[in-house]
Amino acid sequence: MTPVRTNPDLLAAHFERLNLLAAWRARLGELMFQILAMLAFLAFGLWLMDGWWKALLSDQAPWTRPWPSLLLGTLVCAGFLMQARQLQARMLARHQGDWLSTLPVTDAQRGHARARQRAPRLLIAGLAALMLLLWASWRSPDHSTQLCLALALGISVGALAGAWIPAGTTPPAAAANVAARQSVPVSDSVSGLPLLGAALEPAAARLPKTAPWIGGSFLLFPPSIPVVALLALLVL
């Protein structure tokens, strides 16, 4: 396997993670508020779904029979495989047009980077789905065992198979677009390197992408509501 320090894509992703962690540390208070708000919404959503779990996983439901359960598990597995294919296609399209495509980087290195970046996302998604299924089966005492096993098997097989899908081959870049990707416009009459252009981007472009969600959270939780209300939602 190619070491991370010699793979340009993985090295760039490593420094992007470091920059993201530094940005999170710079706005730690805002980040903690977002985490608490997300946990509150998640706890409230799980509490609302308590009545649905018993109806969806009841052993008296028609879709909990052997063949419908097998079909549902197969559909879940196919959904994970489709997600892996879509993620792979997005990575291929991005690698075809990014600034590293103008450098002498082998396709094997870029494919290895795509596989290393795709596998954790699918495995985390599969683990989250299994945890949700475990919670749902725990909240419904009369759940169908064969349906839960079929869904768990479909999630596991789909996530593992999607993580091991071949990385594919990056399409060759068009020669006419190579020069355009080597520099980015800084202003109407000035161009620069991609990293320089990113450093000179307007300050408004660096606003957090979650700014609308933060505003909505403040509307839902005005200052008059004490912090105990958030803790009560978490307990639910």
ABEGO torsion letter per residue (X at the ends): XBBAAABAAAAAAAAAAAAAAAAAAABAAAAAAAAAAAAAAAAAAAAAAAAAAAAAABAABAAABAAAAAAAAAAAAAAAAAAAAAAAAAAAAAAAABAAAABBBBAAAAAAAAAAAAAAAAAAAAAAAAAAAAAAAAABAABBAAAAAAAAAAAAAAAAAAAABBAEBBBBBBAAAAAAAABBBABAABBBBAAAAAAABBAAAABBAAAAAAAAAAAABBAABBAAAAAAAAAX
